[in-house]
Amino acid sequence: MSYMDGDDTDEVLAEVGPRLRRIRKERGATLAGLSAATGISVSTLSRLESGLRRPSLELLLPIARAHQVPLDELVGAPAAGDPRVRGKPLVRHGRTFWPLTRQPGGLQAFKVLVPQGTEEPEPRTHEGYEWLYVLSGRLRVVLGEHDVVMAAGEAAEFDTRVPHWFGSTGEGPVEFLSLFGPQGERMHVRARPKRS
């Protein structure tokens, strides 16, 4: 599931040129010097910085190497020292999902808020594996023949090919973390060994 639409992509790409110019000037490099270091023509570098040329990996990778900066710095990703993920919340079927992972595909993490209410469970199946951790409230989980209520601090994991549903118990809202591996990736939780 991807959360970046075309407008967001265009906005990110529009910021690359000014960022390239700023980084080059901070390093005291000239267009001619950068051209010699990267093999990219001065005119192409100038058009990149002015936004007249769309950035591509073929152009950005040599520039990142020449400046000795991560590619993320050129395209405006949060700095490595800033681990915060700033995902926009999504509302689906009355539930609010905050994406906690950035990359598409693979293991996905969400913080989920389900408002107080009573819903008739409609168990569904799909490929994958899911891990849940209740942050606050009480979460009703219907999994196959099991119908359980989980409290804050409790976790569950299951194969999503088993019919499942989860939601509010009707007693109040519930907030939980959900980690989902679409191809059956499992969350590995390592416990610290007990000291004897």
Solvent accessible surface area in square Angstrom, and as a share of the most:
residue,aa,sasa,rsa
1,M,118,0.53
2,S,82,0.53
3,Y,74,0.28
4,M,107,0.48
5,D,84,0.44
6,G,51,0.49
7,D,112,0.58
8,D,40,0.20
9,T,49,0.28
10,D,79,0.41
11,E,106,0.48
12,V,48,0.28
13,L,40,0.20
14,A,73,0.57
15,E,78,0.35
16,V,1,0.00
17,G,4,0.04
18,P,76,0.48
19,R,42,0.15
20,L,5,0.03
21,R,85,0.31
22,R,113,0.41
23,I,0,0.00
24,R,21,0.08
25,K,123,0.52
26,E,111,0.50
27,R,107,0.39
28,G,64,0.62
29,A,33,0.26
30,T,83,0.48
31,L,42,0.21
32,A,68,0.53
33,G,39,0.37
34,L,9,0.05
35,S,20,0.13
36,A,91,0.70
37,A,72,0.56
38,T,24,0.14
39,G,71,0.68
40,I,16,0.08
41,S,58,0.37
42,V,66,0.38
43,S,64,0.41
44,T,16,0.09
45,L,2,0.01
46,S,45,0.29
47,R,91,0.33
48,L,3,0.02
49,E,7,0.03
50,S,61,0.39
51,G,55,0.53
52,L,141,0.70
53,R,90,0.33
54,R,154,0.56
55,P,21,0.13
56,S,42,0.27
57,L,104,0.52
58,E,133,0.60
59,L,20,0.10
60,L,8,0.04
61,L,69,0.34
62,P,30,0.19
63,I,2,0.01
64,A,7,0.05
65,R,165,0.60
66,A,40,0.31
67,H,13,0.06
68,Q,164,0.73
69,V,14,0.08
70,P,83,0.52
71,L,49,0.24
72,D,75,0.39
73,E,67,0.30
74,L,0,0.00
75,V,44,0.25
76,G,39,0.38
77,A,38,0.29
78,P,54,0.34
79,A,71,0.55
80,A,106,0.82
81,G,75,0.72
82,D,34,0.17
83,P,111,0.70
84,R,142,0.52
85,V,54,0.31
86,R,153,0.56
87,G,29,0.28
88,K,147,0.62
89,P,73,0.46
90,L,45,0.23
91,V,106,0.61
92,R,108,0.39
93,H,177,0.79
94,G,48,0.46
95,R,32,0.12
96,T,27,0.16
97,F,49,0.21
98,W,70,0.24
99,P,7,0.05
100,L,70,0.35
101,T,32,0.19
102,R,135,0.49
103,Q,93,0.41
104,P,100,0.63
105,G,37,0.36
106,G,31,0.30
107,L,56,0.28
108,Q,11,0.05
109,A,13,0.10
110,F,22,0.09
111,K,61,0.26
112,V,1,0.01
113,L,62,0.31
114,V,2,0.01
115,P,68,0.43
116,Q,108,0.48
117,G,31,0.30
118,T,119,0.69
119,E,84,0.38
120,E,144,0.64
121,P,25,0.16
122,E,105,0.47
123,P,63,0.39
124,R,160,0.58
125,T,74,0.43
126,H,82,0.36
127,E,117,0.52
128,G,4,0.04
129,Y,31,0.12
130,E,15,0.07
131,W,39,0.14
132,L,0,0.00
133,Y,70,0.27
134,V,0,0.00
135,L,67,0.33
136,S,50,0.32
137,G,33,0.31
138,R,107,0.39
139,L,0,0.00
140,R,68,0.25
141,V,4,0.02
142,V,17,0.10
143,L,39,0.20
144,G,36,0.34
145,E,178,0.80
146,H,122,0.54
147,D,80,0.41
148,V,74,0.42
149,V,68,0.39
150,M,12,0.05
151,A,39,0.30
152,A,57,0.44
153,G,46,0.44
154,E,82,0.37
155,A,55,0.43
156,A,28,0.22
157,E,80,0.36
158,F,8,0.03
159,D,35,0.18
160,T,0,0.00
161,R,148,0.54
162,V,59,0.34
163,P,62,0.39
164,H,13,0.06
165,W,27,0.09
166,F,29,0.12
167,G,0,0.00
168,S,7,0.05
169,T,34,0.20
170,G,20,0.19
171,E,119,0.53
172,G,14,0.14
173,P,77,0.48
174,V,0,0.00
175,E,42,0.19
176,F,0,0.00
177,L,44,0.22
178,S,7,0.05
179,L,25,0.12
180,F,45,0.19
181,G,0,0.00
182,P,32,0.20
183,Q,146,0.65
184,G,33,0.32
185,E,68,0.30
186,R,125,0.46
187,M,59,0.26
188,H,138,0.61
189,V,101,0.58
190,R,213,0.78
191,A,93,0.72
192,R,210,0.77
193,P,113,0.71
194,K,197,0.84
195,R,227,0.83
196,S,164,1.06
